[in-house]
Amino acid sequence: MNANKIKKNLTTEINDKLKKSKFDLLTNENDFLVKNLKKAG
C-alpha cells in the first residue's frame, strides 16, 4: 500500500469523526434549547 492511499483513508476517517461529533454537539444544543423553550412556554 502506498503512502497516498493511507493518508487519504486517514483523512476521510478523521473527517467522518469530525462530522459525527459536530452533529452530536448540534443535537445536544437543540435538545437544550427545546427544553428551555418548553419551560418558558
C-alpha positions as CSV (number, residue, x, y, z in Angstrom):
1,M,0.0,0.0,0.0
2,N,1.4,3.4,-0.9
3,A,1.5,6.4,1.4
4,N,-1.1,8.4,-0.5
5,K,-3.7,5.8,-0.1
6,I,-3.0,5.6,3.7
7,K,-3.2,9.4,4.0
8,K,-6.4,9.5,2.1
9,N,-8.0,6.9,4.3
10,L,-6.9,8.6,7.4
11,T,-8.2,12.0,6.4
12,T,-11.6,10.6,5.4
13,E,-11.8,8.7,8.6
14,I,-10.9,11.9,10.6
15,N,-13.4,13.9,8.6
16,D,-16.2,11.4,9.3
17,K,-15.4,11.5,13.0
18,L,-15.5,15.3,13.0
19,K,-18.8,15.4,11.2
20,K,-20.3,13.0,13.7
21,S,-19.0,14.9,16.7
22,K,-20.3,18.2,15.2
23,F,-23.7,16.5,14.6
24,D,-23.8,15.3,18.2
25,L,-23.0,18.7,19.5
26,L,-25.8,20.2,17.4
27,T,-28.3,17.7,18.6
28,N,-27.3,18.3,22.2
29,E,-27.6,22.0,21.8
30,N,-31.0,21.6,20.1
31,D,-32.2,19.4,23.0
32,F,-31.1,22.1,25.5
33,L,-32.9,24.8,23.5
34,V,-36.1,22.7,23.3
35,K,-36.1,22.0,27.0
36,N,-35.7,25.7,27.8
37,L,-38.5,26.7,25.4
38,K,-40.8,24.2,27.0
39,K,-40.1,25.6,30.4
40,A,-40.7,29.2,29.2
41,G,-43.8,28.2,27.3
